[in-house]
Amino acid sequence: MLNHKSNLLVTLCLVLHVVSLSALGEMSFSCPKEKGEIRVELAVDGKKLLTSAPEGLWSIATDWKDNWPCGWQYASPSEIRQAGPWTILEGELKLAAGTWRLRDAYRREGNLIRCTRRFTWLGDKTLPQCTLAVRFQVPALTKRILLPGIIYYGNPSGEKSGRVPVFHGEPGDEAIFEEHRYPMPFAFAEWDDDKGLWGAAIHTLPSLAPYGSVRDQWWSLGVTAGDGVTDLTLLSGPCASNGKRGVIKARRFGFAPYPNTYLNVPPEAVIEKTFYLEVFPVQAEGAGFCTPVQSSLQLFSPFSTQGFPSFSEIIEAKYRFALTRWYESDGVAGFRKYPDRDALVMGWTGQAASLGYAMQVLSPELSDPQWSVKVQKSLDFLSQSVFNKQGFCIWYKIDKKQWSGPNFLSQGQAMTNFAWAIRTARKTGLDSRKWDRFLRKACEFHSQRILRDDWRPTSTNEAVFIAPLCEAARLFDKDSFRQAAIKAGRVYCKRHLSMREPYWGGTCDARCEDKEGAYAAFQGFLSLYLLTEDKTFLQAAEHALYVTISYTVIWDIDMPPGRLCDNDFRTTGWTVVSPQNQHIDAYGVFFAPDVYQFGEITGRKDLMKLALVLYRSCGQLMDPFGSHGEQPQHTNYAQRGRINDVYALRGGYQENWTVFWLTAHYLNAAARLKELGVDVSK
């Protein structure tokens, strides 16, 4: 095992490899005058990377047609002055109905340029059907954009399903979404030219748009493709995606109309919007997004656990609920996936094998004298799973006494559960002989398959085999397991680090870019680093980590009346599922231990703190029985049910899908964090 402390300086350098802002140049901010117009520019070593739109710094639409703003009017600053650290730009836009007084105030804050833009309407009457905009351009057309939780470098894999937002970077393409849809509220673009690789991002402080024509109307954020340029843009409500305007991703299988999102601005109204800009050199294709992810973490600082449920409260409630799923009869024993159907299911949403590890580690916290009996019986039974040409079966239907349903994702997760349980049993003294035989057989099956010349994994889902193969290589001193894990890791490095094929396919109910695919790779790369001490895998782990946490909500989204508001729900620490399934869930508890361990290895205390937030925040919404629902609706989206009014979806909560992962992952993660040194007794 690697000595983490002695390698701290080396690994810190590796972390800086991806997210450094200063290695290749210094960012500058300026307001030059060109052709009589004052513009805003951000540059690196004199190279312009982000500029205000050529039509003018300020853009305001004065009409509405075909579900989109029109009648655009533009203005440029007439005055520039300094006020301490602030650069102030002021101007006016004269309309027939009155005058807009306009002001931007810029200030450097670390590696970001902050701006607060003020619009003041001085007309005598309400200005109807208007739209306010913020636009900054990068000097290239590019499809390499990242909108956290929504679009990952165009979403090339998910596009085939027709169920996800996409972006091709062709003139006229638009990808603009409600700010509350973003787990990290920024829009990022990466491009290259003959001078190198570059990145730019706009971050926002999300907010409602005052005087919106529909209820709960927020500002919208995204990118548009123009004539040789890509705009990073904010609008006061309108949304667009996949060639359609006035639409949002409101349901699992596609989009829904989202019309009439303009403003009706009364006289003397003052509207402000705060945003942040950054530009930087990118050291490797597909790595640029890491910089705004890190900037977003610094900007929102989502590291406090104050007010969240404690570890002890979560563990007690989740174990109490787990016991309601315990089944034992006629030699069958285990935790059921559903409350009303007799099925034991390993992996993915069933996690029947998960507690065989967790209960051994958490036994002092569980106050259950029968914990060892349950562990022994459940893993002994699951070890009887039947193998076929695809591996071992993960479903056992109790009423039919039948094994079925192998899939790679669930097998890999179950193998990890067994590997951890076996490692722990060598300390607790439980009899793991049946588990050993089962895991060894499973690892032999999948390592042989992976080591074949014709192994071509469809998606990132088979990265779930890397962690158990690494663990089994140590447990059984088997080099073929080690070689299979290394081969898989190298294949996924080659496929994903450039982001030409973003991590995808990590669930069984969607075929698109997703956090589960990113996490499978992150867990695998980290396991390989711990096994081999090969720094390449630590770099790869960092890349996959940044994709994984880009799905994590790092700010508390204000909720309209509804179930979430009723419970004073805080969204920080919850995770957007995927570009297809746009609700949030508690999956962060699953990968929290790996985030913590990566932070420990690299000396990143911010990541260690974030990991604890991931766990404890997801303890919210537990009912008195210790149960959770899977689908809080933080945005205008519903996974199930009727969608009669897209303006009424946000703030809802579906809790009728109480599959066992929502219990098992909490206990499993608590056990792992405990082994990493976290005090889970409080």
For each residue, the residues with C-beta under 8 A, 3 or more apart:
1: 530
2: 7 529 530 533 601
3: 6 7
4: 7 8 600 601
5: 8
6: 3
7: 2 3 4 10 11 533 601
8: 4 5 11 12 602 603
9: 12 13
10: 7 13 14 535
11: 7 8 14 15 535 538 601 602 603
12: 8 9 15 16 602 603
13: 9 10 16 17
14: 10 11 17 535 538 539 542 602
15: 11 12 18 19 542 602 604
16: 12 13 19 20 23
17: 13 14 20 283 539
18: 15 283 284 287 290 539 542 543 546
19: 15 16 290 291 294
20: 16 17 23 24 283
21: 27 111 278 280 291
22: 25 26
23: 16 20 281 283
24: 20 44 196 281 283
25: 22 44 45 47 280 281
26: 22 44 45
27: 21 42 43 44 111 113 278 279 280
28: 42 43 44 46
29: 40 41 42 87 106 108 113
30: 40 41 43
31: 38 39 40 41 77 80 87 89
32: 38 39 41
33: 36 37 38 39
34: 37 39
35:
36: 33
37: 33 34 56 76
38: 31 32 33 57 76 77 80 89
39: 31 32 33 34 51 52 54 57 76
40: 29 30 31 51 52 57 89 104 106 136
41: 29 30 31 32 48 50 51 52
42: 27 28 29 48 49 50 51 113 200 277 278 279
43: 27 28 30 46 47 48 49 279
44: 24 25 26 27 28 47 49 198 279 280 281
45: 25 26
46: 28 43
47: 25 43 44 195 198
48: 41 42 43 51 139
49: 42 43 44 138 139 198 200 279
50: 41 42 136 137 138 200 232 277 279
51: 39 40 41 42 48 136 137 139
52: 39 40 41 56 57 135 136 137
53: 56 57 59 74 135 136 137 231
54: 39
55: 59 72 74
56: 37 52 53 59 74 75 76
57: 38 39 40 52 53 75 76 77 89 91 102 104
58: 74 75 76 91 93 100 102 117 119
59: 53 55 56 72 73 74 132 133 134 135
60: 72 73 74 75 93 100 119 130 131 132 133
61: 64 69 70 71 72 73 130 131 133 262
62: 71 72 73 95 127 129 130
63: 69 70 71 129 130
64: 61 67 68 69 70 129 131 260 262
65: 68 70
66: 245 246
67: 64 238 245 246 257 259 260
68: 64 65 238 240 245 246
69: 61 63 64 72 130 131 235 238 262
70: 61 63 64 65
71: 61 62 63
72: 55 59 60 61 62 69
73: 59 60 61 62 93 95
74: 53 55 56 58 59 60 93
75: 56 57 58 60 91 92 93 100 102
76: 37 38 39 56 57 58 91
77: 31 38 57 80 89 90 91 102 104
78: 90 91 92
79: 88 89 90 91
80: 31 38 77 87 88 89 90
81: 87 88 90
82: 86 87 88
83: 86 88 105
84:
85: 107 108
86: 82 83 105 106 107
87: 29 31 80 81 82 105 106 107
88: 79 80 81 82 83 103 104 105 106
89: 31 38 40 57 77 79 80 103 104 105 106
90: 77 78 79 80 81 101 102 103 104
91: 57 58 75 76 77 78 79 102 103
92: 75 78 99 100 101 102
93: 58 60 73 74 75 99 100 102
94: 99 100
95: 62 73 98 99 100 123 127
96:
97: 123 124 125 127
98: 95 121 122 123 124 125 127 267
99: 92 93 94 95 122 123
100: 58 60 75 92 93 94 95 119 120 121 122
101: 90 92 118 119 120 122
102: 57 58 75 77 90 91 92 93 117 118 119 120
103: 88 89 90 91 117 118 120
104: 40 57 77 88 89 90 115 116 117 118
105: 83 86 87 88 89 115 116 118
106: 29 40 86 87 88 89 113 114 115
107: 85 86 87 113 114
108: 29 85 112 113 114
109: 112 113 114 276
110: 298
111: 21 27 278 280 295
112: 108 109 203 276 277 278 295 299
113: 27 29 42 106 107 108 109 276 277 278
114: 106 107 108 109 274 275 276
115: 104 105 106 274 275 276 277
116: 104 105 272 273 274
117: 58 102 103 104 134 272 273 274 275
118: 101 102 103 104 105 270 271 272
119: 58 60 100 101 102 132 270 271 272
120: 100 101 102 103 268 269 270 271
121: 98 100 127 265 266 267 268 269 271
122: 98 99 100 101 267 268
123: 95 97 98 99 126 127 267
124: 97 98 267
125: 97 98 267
126: 123 264 265 266 267
127: 62 95 97 98 121 123 130 263 264 265
128: 262 264
129: 62 63 64 213 262 263 264
130: 60 61 62 63 69 127 262 263 264 265
131: 60 61 64 69 235 236 237 238 262 263
132: 59 60 119 209 235 236 263 271 273
133: 59 60 61 233 234 235 236
134: 59 117 202 233 234 235 273 275
135: 52 53 59 231 232 233 234
136: 40 50 51 52 53 200 202 231 232 233 277
137: 50 51 52 53 226 229 230 231 232
138: 49 50 142 189 191 198 200 229 230 232
139: 48 49 51 193 228 229
140: 191 192 193 228 229 230
141: 169 170 171 191 225 226 228 229 230
142: 138 145 169 189 190 191 230
143: 153 154 167 168 169 170
144: 153 154 169 189 190 191 286 288 499
145: 142 151 153 154 167 169 175 187 188 189 190 223 230
146: 151 152 153 187 188 190 289 292 550
147: 150 151 165 175 177 182 187 188 221 222 223
148: 182 183 184 185 186 293 296 550 551 576
149: 181 182 183 184 550 551 576 579 582
150: 147 165 175 177 181 182 249 576 579 582
151: 145 146 147 154 155 165 166 167 175 579
152: 146 155 499 502 503 513 547 579
153: 143 144 145 146 156 190 286 499 500 502
154: 143 144 145 151 159 166 167 168 169
155: 151 152 158 159 164 165 166 167 502 512 513 579
156: 153 159 166 500 501 502
157: 160 459 501 502 504 505 511 512 513
158: 155 161 163 164 166 504 510 511 512 513 578 579 580
159: 154 155 156 162 164 166
160: 157 511
161: 158 164 510 511 512 580
162: 159 254
163: 158 252 253 254 510 512 580
164: 155 158 159 161 249 512 513 578 579 580
165: 147 150 151 155 175 177 241 242 249 579
166: 151 154 155 156 158 159 175 241 242
167: 143 145 151 154 155 173 175 223 225
168: 143 154 173 225
169: 141 142 143 144 145 154 173 225 230
170: 141 143 173 225
171: 141 225 226 227
172: 225
173: 167 168 169 170 224 225 243
174: 222 223 224 225 240 241 245
175: 145 147 150 151 165 166 167 222 223 224 240 241
176: 220 221 222 223 224 233 235 238 239 240 241
177: 147 150 165 181 182 220 221 222 239 241 248 249
178: 181 218 219 220 221 239 248 635 636
179: 182 185 204 206 207 218 219 220 221
180: 206 218 557 558 634 635 650
181: 149 150 177 178 248 249 582 634 635 636 637
182: 147 148 149 150 177 179 185 186 206 221
183: 148 149 550 551 552 553 554 575 576 584
184: 148 149 292 293 296 300 550 552 553 554
185: 148 179 182 203 204 205 206 221 296 555
186: 148 182 201 202 203 204 221 292 295 296
187: 145 146 147 201 202 221 222 223 232 233
188: 145 146 147 199 200 201 288 289 292
189: 138 142 144 145 199 200 201 223 230 232
190: 142 144 145 146 153 197 198 199 282 285 286 288 289
191: 138 140 141 142 144 197 198 199 230
192: 140 196 197 198 285
193: 139 140 196 198
194:
195: 47
196: 24 192 193 281 282
197: 190 191 192 281 282 283 284 285 288
198: 44 47 49 138 190 191 192 193 279 280 281 282 288
199: 188 189 190 191 279 280 281 282 288 289 291 292
200: 42 49 50 136 138 188 189 232 277 278 279 280
201: 186 187 188 189 232 277 278 291 292 295
202: 134 136 186 187 221 232 233 234 275 276 277
203: 112 185 186 275 276 277 278 292 295 296 299
204: 179 185 186 219 221 234 273 274 275 276
205: 185 274 275
206: 179 180 182 185 218 219 221 555 557
207: 179 218 219 273
208: 212 216 217 218 219 558
209: 132 212 217 218 219 236 237 263 271
210: 263 265 269 271
211: 263 264 265 266 269 271
212: 208 209 215 216 217 218 236 237 261 262 263
213: 129 217 237 260 261 262 263 264
214: 217 237 260 261 647
215: 212 560 647
216: 208 212 560 647 650
217: 208 209 212 213 214 237 261
218: 178 179 180 206 207 208 209 212 237
219: 178 179 204 206 207 208 209 234 235 236 237 273
220: 176 177 178 179 234 235 236 237 238 239 261
221: 147 176 177 178 179 182 185 186 187 202 204 206 233 234
222: 147 174 175 176 177 187 233 240
223: 145 147 167 174 175 176 187 189 230 231 232 233
224: 173 174 175 176 230 231 233
225: 141 167 168 169 170 171 172 173 174 229 230 231
226: 137 141 171 229 230 231
227: 171
228: 139 140 141
229: 137 138 139 140 141 225 226
230: 137 138 140 141 142 145 169 189 191 223 224 225 226
231: 53 135 136 137 223 224 225 226
232: 50 135 136 137 138 187 189 200 201 202 223
233: 133 134 135 136 176 187 202 221 222 223 224
234: 133 134 135 202 204 219 220 221 273 275
235: 69 131 132 133 134 176 219 220 238
236: 131 132 133 209 212 219 220 261 262 263 271
237: 131 209 212 213 214 217 218 219 220 261 262 263
238: 67 68 69 131 176 220 235 245 246 261 262
239: 176 177 178 220 245 246 247 248 258 261
240: 68 174 175 176 222 244 245 246 247
241: 165 166 174 175 176 177 244 247 248 249 255
242: 165 166 247 255
243: 173
244: 240 241 247 255
245: 66 67 68 174 238 239 240
246: 66 67 68 238 239 240 257 258 259 260 261
247: 239 240 241 242 244 255 256 257 258
248: 177 178 181 239 241 255 256 258 636 637 646
249: 150 164 165 177 181 241 254 255 579 582 637
250: 255 256 258 636 637 638 643 646 649
251: 254 255 256 637 638 639 643
252: 163 580 581 639 640
253: 163
254: 162 163 249 251
255: 241 242 244 247 248 249 250 251
256: 247 248 250 251 643 646
257: 67 246 247 646
258: 239 246 247 248 250 261 636 646
259: 67 246
260: 64 67 213 214 246
261: 212 213 214 217 220 236 237 238 239 246 258
262: 61 64 69 128 129 130 131 212 213 236 237 238
263: 127 129 130 131 132 209 210 211 212 213 236 237
264: 126 127 128 129 130 211 213
265: 121 126 127 130 210 211 269 271
266: 121 126 211 269
267: 98 121 122 123 124 125 126
268: 120 121 122
269: 120 121 210 211 265 266
270: 118 119 120
271: 118 119 120 121 132 209 210 211 236 265
272: 116 117 118 119
273: 116 117 132 134 204 207 219 234
274: 114 115 116 117 204 205
275: 114 115 117 134 202 203 204 205 234
276: 109 112 113 114 115 202 203 204 295 299
277: 42 50 112 113 115 136 200 201 202 203
278: 21 27 42 111 112 113 200 201 203 291 292 295
279: 27 42 43 44 49 50 198 199 200
280: 21 25 27 44 111 198 199 200 288 291
281: 23 24 25 44 196 197 198 199
282: 190 196 197 198 199 285 287 288 291
283: 17 18 20 23 24 197 287
284: 18 197 287 497 498
285: 190 192 197 282 498 499 500
286: 144 153 190 289 496 497 498 499 500 543
287: 18 282 283 284 290 497 543
288: 144 188 190 197 198 199 280 282 291
289: 146 188 190 199 286 292 293 499 546 547 550
290: 18 19 287 293 294 542 543 546
291: 19 21 199 201 278 280 282 288 294 295
292: 146 184 186 188 199 201 203 278 289 295 296
293: 148 184 289 290 296 297 546 549 550
294: 19 290 291 297 298 546
295: 111 112 186 201 203 276 278 291 292 298 299
296: 148 184 185 186 203 292 293 299 300 554
297: 293 294 300 301 302 549 554 606 610
298: 110 294 295 301
299: 112 203 276 295 296
300: 184 296 297 554 555
301: 297 298 304
302: 297 552 554 555 572 573 610 613
303: 606 609 610 613
304: 301 613
305: 308 612 613 616 617
306:
307: 570
308: 305 570 573 613 616 617 619 620
309: 313 314 616 619 620 622
310: 313 314 616 619 682
311: 314 315 615 616 670 673 678 679 680 681 682
312: 315 316 365 680 681 682
313: 309 310 316 317 619
314: 309 310 311 317 318 615 616 619 622 666 670
315: 311 312 318 319 362 365 366 666 667 670 680
316: 312 313 319 320 365 626
317: 313 314 320 321 622 625 626
318: 314 315 321 322 622 626 663 666 667
319: 315 316 322 323 362 366 368 626 667
320: 316 317 323 324 625 626
321: 317 318 324 325 625 626 627 663
322: 318 319 325 326 335 355 626 660 663 664 667
323: 319 320 326 368
324: 320 321 339 625
325: 321 322 335 336 337 339 660 663
326: 322 323 334 335 336 374
327: 332 333 334 335 336 342 344 398
328: 332 333 377
329: 332 398
330:
331: 381
332: 327 328 329 344 381 396 398
333: 327 328 374 377 378 380 381
334: 326 327 344 352 377 378 381 382 396
335: 322 325 326 327 344 351 352 355 378 660 663 664
336: 325 326 327 339 341 342 343 344 352 660
337: 325 341 343 344 345 349 350 351 352 659 660
338: 341 343 659 660
339: 324 325 336 658
340:
341: 336 337 338
342: 327 336 397 398 399
343: 336 337 338 350 395 396 397 398
344: 327 332 334 335 336 337 350 352 381 382 395 396 398
345: 337 348 349 350 351 352 394 395 396 405 410 660
346: 350 351 352 353 382 385 394 410 411 413 414 417
347: 350 351 353 394 407 409 410 411 412 413 414
348: 345 351 394 407 409 410 413 507 508 661
349: 337 345 508 659 660 661
350: 337 343 344 345 346 347 394 395 410 659 660 661
351: 335 337 345 346 347 348 354 355 413 417 660 661 663 664 665 668
352: 334 335 336 337 344 345 346 378 382 660
353: 346 347 356 378 379 382 414 417 418 421
354: 351 357 358 417 664 665 667 668
355: 322 335 351 358 359 374 375 378 664 667 668
356: 353 359 360 375 378 379 382 417 418 421 435
357: 354 360 361 417 420 421 424 668 671
358: 354 355 361 362 664 667 668 670 671
359: 355 356 362 363 366 368 371 372 374 375 667
360: 356 357 363 371 372 375 421 424 425 428 430 671
361: 357 358 424 671 672 674 675
362: 315 319 358 359 365 366 667 670 671 674 680
363: 359 360 366 368 371 372 428
364: 681
365: 312 315 316 362 670 680 681
366: 315 319 359 362 363 371
367:
368: 319 323 359 363 371 374
369:
370: 373 374
371: 359 360 363 366 368 374 375
372: 359 360 363 375 376 428 430
373: 370 376 377
374: 326 333 355 359 368 370 371 377 378
375: 355 356 359 360 371 372 378 379 421 430
376: 372 373 379 380 430 431
377: 328 333 334 373 374 380 381
378: 333 334 335 352 353 355 356 374 375 381 382
379: 353 356 375 376 382 383 418 421 432 434 435
380: 333 376 377 383 384 434 435
381: 331 332 333 334 344 377 378 384
382: 334 344 346 352 353 356 378 379 385 396 414 438
383: 379 380 418 434 435 437 438
384: 380 381 438
385: 346 382 392 393 394 396 403 438
386: 392 393 403
387: 391 392 393 441 445
388: 391 392 393 406
389:
390: 406 407 408
391: 387 388 406 408 411 442 445 446
392: 385 386 387 388 406 411 414 438 441 442 445
393: 385 386 387 388 396 403 404 405 406
394: 345 346 347 348 350 385 405 406 407 410 411 414
395: 343 344 345 350 403 404 405
396: 332 334 343 344 345 382 385 393 402 403
397: 342 343 400 401 402 404
398: 327 329 332 342 343 344 401
399: 342
400: 397
401: 397 398
402: 396 397
403: 385 386 393 395 396
404: 393 395 397
405: 345 393 394 395 410
406: 388 390 391 392 393 394 410 411
407: 347 348 390 394 410 411 508
408: 390 391 411 412 461 462 464 465
409: 347 348 412 413 461 464 506 507 508 520
410: 345 346 347 348 350 394 405 406 407 413 414 508
411: 346 347 391 392 394 406 407 408 414 415 442 446 464 465
412: 347 408 409 415 416 446 461 462 463 464 465 467 468 520
413: 346 347 348 351 409 410 416 417 464
414: 346 347 353 382 392 394 410 411 417 418
415: 411 412 418 419 439 442 443 446 465 468 469 472
416: 412 413 419 420 464 467 468 471
417: 346 351 353 354 356 357 413 414 420 421 668
418: 353 356 379 383 414 415 421 422 435 438 439 442 468
419: 415 416 422 423 439 467 468 471 472 475
420: 357 416 417 423 424 471 672
421: 353 356 357 360 375 379 417 418 424 425 432 435
422: 418 419 425 426 432 435 436 439 475
423: 419 420 426 427 471 475
424: 357 360 361 420 421 427 428
425: 360 421 422 428 429 430 431 432 435
426: 422 423 432
427: 423 424
428: 360 363 372 424 425
429: 425
430: 360 372 375 376 425
431: 376 425 434
432: 379 421 422 425 426 435 436
433: 436 437
434: 379 380 383 431 437 438
435: 356 379 380 383 418 421 422 425 432 438 439
436: 422 432 433 439 440 475 476
437: 383 433 434 440 441
438: 382 383 384 385 392 418 434 435 441 442
439: 415 418 419 422 435 436 442 443 468 472 475
440: 436 437 443 444 472 476 478
441: 387 392 437 438 444 445
442: 391 392 411 415 418 438 439 445 446 468
443: 415 439 440 446 447 468 469 472 476 478 481
444: 440 441 447 448 480
445: 387 391 392 441 442 448 449
446: 391 411 412 415 442 443 449 450 465 469 484
447: 443 444 450 451 469 480 481 483 484 485
448: 444 445 451 452 480 484
449: 445 446 452 455
450: 446 447 455 462 465 484 487 488
451: 447 448 455 480 483 484 487
452: 448 449 455
453:
454:
455: 449 450 451 452 487 491
456:
457: 460 461 462 463 488 491 492
458: 461 462 505
459: 157 462 504 505 506 511 517
460: 457 463 492 495 496 503 504 505 506 517 518 520 521
461: 408 409 412 457 458 464 505 506 516 517 520
462: 408 412 450 457 458 459 465 488
463: 412 457 460 466 488 492 517 520 521 523 524
464: 408 409 411 412 413 416 461 467 468 506 520 523 524
465: 408 411 412 415 446 450 462 468 469 484 485 488 524
466: 463 469 470 485 488 489 523 524 525 527 528
467: 412 416 419 464 470 471 523 524 527
468: 412 415 416 418 419 439 442 443 464 465 471 472
469: 415 443 446 447 465 466 472 473 481 482 484 485 488
470: 466 467 473 474 481 482 485 527 528 530 531
471: 416 419 420 423 467 468 474 475 527
472: 415 419 439 440 443 468 469 475 476 478 481
473: 469 470 476 477 478 479 481 482 485 531
474: 470 471 477 531
475: 419 422 423 436 439 471 472
476: 436 440 443 472 473 481
477: 473 474
478: 440 443 472 473 481 482
479: 473 482 483
480: 444 447 448 451 483 484
481: 443 447 469 470 472 473 476 478 484 485
482: 469 470 473 478 479 485 486 531
483: 447 451 479 480 486 487
484: 446 447 448 450 451 465 469 480 481 487 488
485: 447 465 466 469 470 473 481 482 488 489 524 527 528 531
486: 482 483 489 490 528 532
487: 450 451 455 483 484 490 491
488: 450 457 462 463 465 466 469 484 485 491 492 524
489: 466 485 486 492 493 524 525 528 537 540
490: 486 487 493 494
491: 455 457 487 488 494 495
492: 457 460 463 488 489 495 496 521 524 525 540
493: 489 490 496 497 525 536 537 540
494: 490 491 497
495: 460 491 492 501
496: 286 460 492 493 499 501 502 503 521 543 544
497: 284 286 287 493 494 540 543
498: 284 285 286 501
499: 144 152 153 285 286 289 496 502
500: 153 156 285 286
501: 156 157 495 496 498 504
502: 152 153 155 156 157 496 499 513 547
503: 152 460 496 506 513 514 517 518 520 521 544 547
504: 157 158 459 460 501 511 512 513 514 517
505: 157 458 459 460 461 511 512 514 517
506: 409 459 460 461 464 503 514 515 516 517 518 519 520
507: 348 409 510 514 516 517 577 578
508: 348 349 407 409 410
509: 581
510: 158 161 163 507 514 577 578 580 581
511: 157 158 160 161 459 504 505
512: 155 157 158 161 163 164 504 505 578 579 580
513: 152 155 157 158 164 502 503 504 517 578 579
514: 503 504 505 506 507 510 517 518 577 578 579 580
515: 506 518 519 547 548 551 575 576 577 578 587
516: 461 506 507 519 520 578 587
517: 459 460 461 463 503 504 505 506 507 513 514 520 521
518: 460 503 506 514 515 521 522 544 547 548 551
519: 506 515 516 522 523 544 548 587 590 591 594
520: 409 412 460 461 463 464 503 506 516 517 523 524
521: 460 463 492 496 503 517 518 524 525 540 544
522: 518 519 525 526 541 544 545 547 548 591 594 598
523: 463 464 466 467 519 520 526 527 591 594
524: 463 464 465 466 467 485 488 489 492 520 521 527 528
525: 466 489 492 493 521 522 528 529 537 538 540 541 544
526: 522 523 529 530 537 538 541 594 597 598
527: 466 467 470 471 485 523 524 530 531
528: 466 470 485 486 489 524 525 531 532 534 537
529: 2 525 526 532 533 534 535 537 538 541 601
530: 1 2 470 526 527 533
531: 470 473 474 482 485 527 528
532: 486 528 529 537
533: 2 7 529 530
534: 528 529 537 538
535: 10 11 14 529 538 539
536: 493 539 540
537: 489 493 525 526 528 529 532 534 540 541
538: 11 14 525 526 529 534 535 541 542 601 602
539: 14 17 18 535 536 542 543
540: 489 492 493 497 521 525 536 537 543 544
541: 522 525 526 529 537 538 544 545 598
542: 14 15 18 290 538 539 545 546 598 602
543: 18 286 287 290 496 497 539 540 546 547
544: 496 503 518 519 521 522 525 540 541 547 548
545: 522 541 542 548 549 594 595 598 607
546: 18 289 290 293 294 542 543 549 550
547: 152 289 502 503 515 518 522 543 544 550 551
548: 515 518 519 522 544 545 551 552 591 595
549: 293 297 545 546 552 595 610
550: 146 148 149 183 184 289 293 546 547
551: 148 149 183 515 518 547 548 575 576 577
552: 183 184 302 548 549 573 574 575 588 610 614
553: 183 184 557 571 572 573 574 575 576 584 634
554: 183 184 296 297 300 302 572
555: 185 206 300 302 571 572
556: 570 571 572
557: 180 206 553 571 634 635
558: 180 208
559: 562 564 565 569 634 650 651
560: 215 216 565 650 651
561: 565 651
562: 559 565 566 633 650 651 652 653
563: 566 567 651 652 653
564: 559 567 569 632 633 634 651 652 653
565: 559 560 561 562 568 569 651
566: 562 563
567: 563 564 620 621
568: 565
569: 559 564 565 620 621 632
570: 307 308 556 573 617 620
571: 553 555 556 557 574 584 632 634
572: 302 553 554 555 556 613 617
573: 302 308 552 553 570 588 613 614 615 616 617 618
574: 552 553 571 584 585 586 588 617 618 632 634
575: 183 515 551 552 553 584 585 586 587 588
576: 148 149 150 183 515 551 553 582 583 584
577: 507 510 514 515 551 580 581 582 583 584 585 587
578: 158 164 507 510 512 513 514 515 516 581 582
579: 149 150 151 152 155 158 164 165 249 512 513 514 582
580: 158 161 163 164 252 510 512 514 577
581: 252 509 510 577 578 639
582: 149 150 181 249 576 577 578 579 635 637
583: 576 577 630 631 632 633 634 635 637 638 639 654
584: 183 553 571 574 575 576 577 631 632 634
585: 574 575 577 630 631 632
586: 574 575 589 618 628 630 662 665 666
587: 515 516 519 575 577 590 591 665
588: 552 573 574 575 591 592 614 615 617 618
589: 586 592 614 615 618 665 666 669
590: 519 587 661 665 668 669
591: 519 522 523 548 587 588 594 595 614
592: 588 589 595 596 611 612 614 615 669 673
593: 596 597 611 669 672 673 676
594: 519 522 523 526 545 591 597 598
595: 545 548 549 591 592 598 599 607 608 610 611 614
596: 592 593 599 600 607 608 611 612 673 676 678
597: 526 593 594 600 601 676
598: 522 526 541 542 545 594 595 601 602 604 607
599: 595 596 602 603 604 605 606 607 608 610 611
600: 4 596 597 603 608 676
601: 2 4 7 11 529 538 597 598
602: 8 11 12 14 15 538 542 598 599 607
603: 8 11 12 599 600
604: 15 598 599 607 608
605: 599 608 609
606: 297 303 599 609 610
607: 545 595 596 598 599 602 604 610 611
608: 595 596 599 600 604 605 611 612
609: 303 605 606 612 613
610: 297 302 303 549 552 595 599 606 607 613 614
611: 592 593 595 596 599 607 608 614 615 673
612: 305 592 596 608 609 615 616 673 678
613: 302 303 304 305 308 572 573 609 610 616 617
614: 552 573 588 589 591 592 595 610 611 617 618
615: 311 314 573 588 589 592 611 612 618 619 666 669 670 673
616: 305 308 309 310 311 314 573 612 613 619
617: 305 308 570 572 573 574 588 613 614 620
618: 573 574 586 588 589 614 615 666
619: 308 309 310 313 314 615 616 622 666
620: 308 309 567 569 570 617
621: 567 569 628 629 632 653 655
622: 309 314 317 318 619 626 627 628
623: 626 627 628 655
624:
625: 317 320 321 324
626: 316 317 318 319 320 321 322 622 623 663
627: 321 622 623 655 658 662 663
628: 586 621 622 623 655 658 662 663
629: 621 632 653 654 655 656 657 658 662
630: 583 585 586 654 655 657 658 659 662
631: 583 584 585 639 640 653 654 655 657
632: 564 569 571 574 583 584 585 621 629 652 653
633: 562 564 583 637 638 649 650 651 652 653 654
634: 180 181 553 557 559 564 571 574 583 584 650
635: 178 180 181 557 582 583 649 650
636: 178 181 248 250 258 646 647 649 650
637: 181 248 249 250 251 582 583 633 649 650
638: 250 251 583 633 641 643 649 652 654
639: 251 252 581 583 631 654
640: 252 631 654 657
641: 638 654
642:
643: 250 251 256 638 646 649
644: 648
645: 648 649
646: 248 250 256 257 258 636 643 649
647: 214 215 216 636
648: 644 645
649: 250 633 635 636 637 638 643 645 646 652
650: 180 216 559 560 562 633 634 635 636 637
651: 559 560 561 562 563 564 565 633
652: 562 563 564 632 633 638 649
653: 562 563 564 621 629 631 632 633
654: 583 629 630 631 633 638 639 640 641 657
655: 621 623 627 628 629 630 631 658
656: 629
657: 629 630 631 640 654
658: 339 627 628 629 630 655 662
659: 337 338 349 350 630 662
660: 322 325 335 336 337 338 345 349 350 351 352 663 664
661: 348 349 350 351 590 664 665
662: 586 627 628 629 630 658 659 665 666
663: 318 321 322 325 335 351 626 627 628 660 666 667
664: 322 335 351 354 355 358 660 661 667 668
665: 351 354 586 587 589 590 661 662 668 669
666: 314 315 318 586 589 615 618 619 662 663 669 670
667: 315 318 319 322 354 355 358 359 362 663 664 670 671
668: 351 354 355 357 358 417 590 664 665 671 672
669: 589 590 592 593 615 665 666 672 673
670: 311 314 315 358 362 365 615 666 667 673 674 680
671: 357 358 360 361 362 667 668 674 675
672: 361 420 593 668 669 675 676
673: 311 592 593 596 611 612 615 669 670 676 678 680
674: 361 362 670 671 677 678 679 680
675: 361 671 672
676: 593 596 597 600 672 673
677: 674
678: 311 596 612 673 674
679: 311 674 682
680: 311 312 315 362 365 670 673 674
681: 311 312 364 365
682: 310 311 312 679
